[in-house]
Amino acid sequence: MVNLMGGSTTENDIKICLETENKAHDQMVKDWSTFQASDREGCIDRRAYLPSYVEWLTCFDMNKVVREARQQQGRSMQTITNPDGTTTMPSICNLQINMGCRHSRY
């Protein structure tokens, strides 16, 4: 089984997981003042469940990327918020990320 997993072992997996969590924690501490207050409130909700530092950092990064993409396109948050309060994310191709999109309308 270890060979099928590429030489992975539980002990090694735990070590990698802990190292990744520690790096994400350190990055969050370093960059804390650069995160928007709304992102801090929205990404870190310990009442819902106990996510990892990696998940929190990913949430901050995703919010930043979406905000930057909206600014590039001149869209405000209201233009993609539905009447019921849900949010419709823009198409990947509209974010000007090279995903192999052939048509700009997708």
C-alpha positions as CSV (number, residue, x, y, z in Angstrom):
1,M,0.0,0.0,0.0
2,V,2.9,2.4,0.8
3,N,4.3,1.8,-2.7
4,L,0.9,2.6,-4.2
5,M,0.8,5.9,-2.3
6,G,4.3,6.9,-3.7
7,G,6.1,5.9,-0.6
8,S,3.8,7.9,1.7
9,T,3.4,6.8,5.2
10,T,1.0,8.0,7.9
11,E,3.9,9.4,9.9
12,N,5.2,11.3,6.9
13,D,1.7,12.6,6.0
14,I,1.2,13.9,9.5
15,K,4.6,15.6,9.4
16,I,3.8,17.3,6.0
17,C,0.4,18.3,7.3
18,L,1.8,19.9,10.4
19,E,4.5,21.7,8.4
20,T,2.0,23.1,6.0
21,E,-0.3,24.3,8.8
22,N,2.6,25.9,10.6
23,K,3.7,27.7,7.4
24,A,0.1,28.9,6.8
25,H,-0.1,30.1,10.4
26,D,3.1,32.0,10.1
27,Q,2.0,33.6,6.8
28,M,-1.3,34.7,8.4
29,V,0.5,36.3,11.3
30,K,2.9,38.1,9.0
31,D,0.1,39.3,6.6
32,W,-2.7,39.9,9.2
33,S,-2.7,43.7,8.9
34,T,-3.1,43.4,5.1
35,F,-6.3,41.4,5.3
36,Q,-9.5,43.4,5.0
37,A,-11.7,43.4,8.1
38,S,-14.6,41.9,6.1
39,D,-12.4,39.0,5.1
40,R,-11.2,38.4,8.6
41,E,-14.9,38.2,9.7
42,G,-16.0,36.1,6.8
43,C,-13.1,33.7,6.6
44,I,-12.6,33.0,10.3
45,D,-15.8,31.7,11.8
46,R,-14.8,29.2,14.5
47,R,-18.5,28.7,15.4
48,A,-19.2,26.8,12.2
49,Y,-16.4,24.2,12.3
50,L,-12.7,24.2,13.0
51,P,-11.0,24.8,9.7
52,S,-7.3,24.7,9.3
53,Y,-4.9,27.7,8.8
54,V,-4.5,26.5,5.2
55,E,-8.2,26.9,4.6
56,W,-8.3,30.3,6.3
57,L,-5.3,31.5,4.2
58,T,-6.9,30.1,1.1
59,C,-10.1,32.1,1.9
60,F,-8.2,35.3,2.2
61,D,-6.3,34.6,-1.0
62,M,-9.5,33.8,-2.9
63,N,-11.3,36.9,-1.7
64,K,-8.3,39.1,-2.8
65,V,-8.2,37.5,-6.2
66,V,-12.0,38.0,-6.7
67,R,-11.8,41.6,-5.5
68,E,-8.9,42.3,-7.9
69,A,-10.8,40.7,-10.8
70,R,-13.9,42.7,-10.1
71,Q,-11.8,45.9,-10.0
72,Q,-10.2,45.1,-13.4
73,Q,-13.6,44.6,-14.9
74,G,-15.1,47.6,-13.2
75,R,-17.8,45.5,-11.5
76,S,-19.1,46.3,-8.0
77,M,-20.2,43.6,-5.6
78,Q,-23.9,44.6,-6.1
79,T,-23.8,43.7,-9.8
80,I,-23.2,40.0,-9.0
81,T,-25.3,39.7,-5.9
82,N,-28.7,38.1,-6.6
83,P,-31.9,39.4,-5.1
84,D,-31.9,36.5,-2.6
85,G,-28.5,37.5,-1.3
86,T,-26.5,34.7,-3.0
87,T,-23.6,35.5,-5.1
88,T,-23.0,34.5,-8.7
89,M,-19.3,34.2,-9.4
90,P,-18.1,35.4,-12.8
91,S,-17.0,32.9,-15.4
92,I,-13.3,31.8,-15.2
93,C,-12.9,33.1,-18.7
94,N,-14.2,36.5,-17.7
95,L,-11.6,36.8,-14.9
96,Q,-8.9,37.0,-17.6
97,I,-7.2,33.9,-16.3
98,N,-5.6,31.8,-19.0
99,M,-7.7,28.7,-18.7
100,G,-7.8,27.8,-22.4
101,C,-11.1,29.6,-23.0
102,R,-11.8,30.1,-26.7
103,H,-14.6,32.6,-26.4
104,S,-14.6,35.7,-24.2
105,R,-18.3,35.2,-23.5
106,Y,-17.8,32.0,-21.4
